[in-house]
Amino acid sequence: MRIANRSEWRNLLILALVAVPILATVPSTSAADLPAFTPDSNAARSTIPEVYKWDLTPLFDSDEAWDAARLRLLKDIPGLEAYAGKLVEPVALKACLELYFRLHSDGNFVTLYANLRQSTAQSDETANAMVQRSLAAMDELMQTAAFIRHEVLTLPTENLERAYAAEPGLAEYRSYLDNLRRRADRLLSPEAERVLALLGDNLWAEIDLNEIPSPLESAFGALLTDIPWPEIIDEEGEKVRLNLANYGRYRASDDREVRRGAVAALFGTLRQYQHALAATLSGQFQLDVEYARARGYDTALEAYMDKDGIDTAVYDNLVTTINANLPLLHRYVELRKKALGLEDIHLYDLYIPIVEGVADEVPFTEARSNILAALEPLGEDYGATLAAGLDPANGWMDLYPHHDKGSGAFSASVYGPHPFVFMNYQDSLDDMSTLAHEFGHALHSDLAMKNQPYAAFRYVPFLAEVASTCNESLLSDYLVGHATDPAEKAYLLVERLETIRTTIFRQTMFAEFERMVHGFVEEGTPVTAALLDETYSDLVKRYYGPGYTFDENDGMEWAYIPHFYYSSTSTRTRPG
């Protein structure tokens, strides 16, 4: 979305107020057949009914079958070498690309299975080892296939056009080859490319959205897993173990002391590990910068935007435009403070509903019914596929949280089987919106697979959120349109404004933070926990304005936002 000026912003906000969505319900298919379950993020996975867990057998029947496929992949990879030095021949070029993408697909099956296994068993050593072995296999493929890039880039344009004419099947790979040739001036020597591949450079990695993580990203995940999260007091006065999965719930509690305690407990705990977290984040940003410099880019931003063919002006325009419209956010914060009857407004007051007396509990069966009804405008075929995915019996979803499960939500897929949706559903309105969001990704991938060949079905991160946010907006419109109680409608409209705050303003604040910290690395400034805290604190104060009361630990929020630690091409989970 392009937001060019203040008037457009005002129009956007008006649209949000007149066309937004709550808890109307249409009959849910086979709802009666689903076992009742109350989510508990501290429960063991074994307590969750099997129907609410995903079925990974479309990928592999067992860990043993997975390992056999991994070994077979490693055995087959050297077969690519037979085509080295021969890609000037159309027949050889076509055969080489066919083999490469077959191996590429096999590798994605191997990595996805391991990643999904590990995401629901983070402390399981077997699952973690599987991830490492799958990544090693993908690294081997990328290194072996590096010659393809070099030989393709040496082909004169006229030779390549003659190859398309001589081998019609090559047209399937035209978009892939064109993208390679677009960045020809950034390709290094074969030996240099090999070294960068060994070091984990993702700028030329040709993989699906389940990105190959850097060691630092893996270290971040391990650190979060090992942190002993504290207990807090809930609304009933009972002790409950705080974790990243239930933090959002307690941060939005109606009881101000509960939400104050949740924020203080989380940030206070993160503060104890600030130096380890800062070193991990700084290390990842340093890698980003070094990979960019190795290819002659001026900045890491330029390098990673160029991977998707996007000019850095797009990124800069977003930050500039949002900053020019921060008075709107300042006004919203003041209005929120007034509506809540508060003398001062803190971070823990930004997520509480403004409208009182409206229950926002949405069990999964209701969420499924609402989503199916809301997305009917997308057509019968879309609706049928969506219904299949939202039926837990079909195994697309891993729905509920447990103590050894990762936080957040994501959709992941490989070419062929249905997509997989990872959730931490806890019966809230926000969880329903997240579910609609992730199924936007899932059906985007499903439709791409059904309508594009393997070499062309992937969509770049720059486009990845279009389908997901479309689904959220349709759900919102449906809920508002079917709300009969004025308080309920008002509640939903405010939630829509919250979506604007968190999706547009807050995500842009994240983007600005990442650009600034990469800038520190590029100019040689040591990136310490104190600098990260100061930088993030200044952004929070600037974005939320003079009416916001800044607390001592607010600057620690950077420490747990997952995508800060991911390699710059990753698009995985919704941050909390």
Buried (B, 14 or more C-beta within 10 A) or exposed (E): EEBEEEEBBEEBBEEBEEBBBBBBBBEBBEBEEBEEBEBBBBBEBEEBEEBBBBBBEBBBEEBEEBBEBBEEBBEBBEBBEEBBEEBBBBEBBBBBBBBBBEBBBBBBBBBBBBBBBBBBBBEEEEBBEBBEBBBEBBBBBBBBBBBBBBBBBEBEEEEBEEBBEEBEEBEBBEBBBEBBBEBEEBBBEBEEBBBBBEEBBBBBBBBBBBBBBBBBBBBBBBBBEEBEBBEBBBEEEEEBEBBBBBBBBBBBBEBBEBBBBBBBBBBEBBBEBBEBBBBBBBBBBBBBBBBBBBBEBEBBBBBBBBBBEBEBEEBEBBBEBBEEBBEBBBEBBBBBBEEBEBEEBBBBBBBBBBBEEBEBEBBBBBBBBBBBBBBBEBEEEBBEBBBEBBBBEBBBBBBBBBBBBBBBBBBBBBBEBBBBBBBBBBBBBBBBBBBBBBBBBBBBBBBBBEEBBBBBBBBBBBEBBBBBBBBBBBBBBBBBBBBEEEEBBBBBBBBBBBBBBBBBBBBBBBBBBBBBBBBBBBEEEEBBBEBBBEBBBBBBBBBBBEBBBBBEBBBBBBBBBBBBBBBBBBBBBBBB
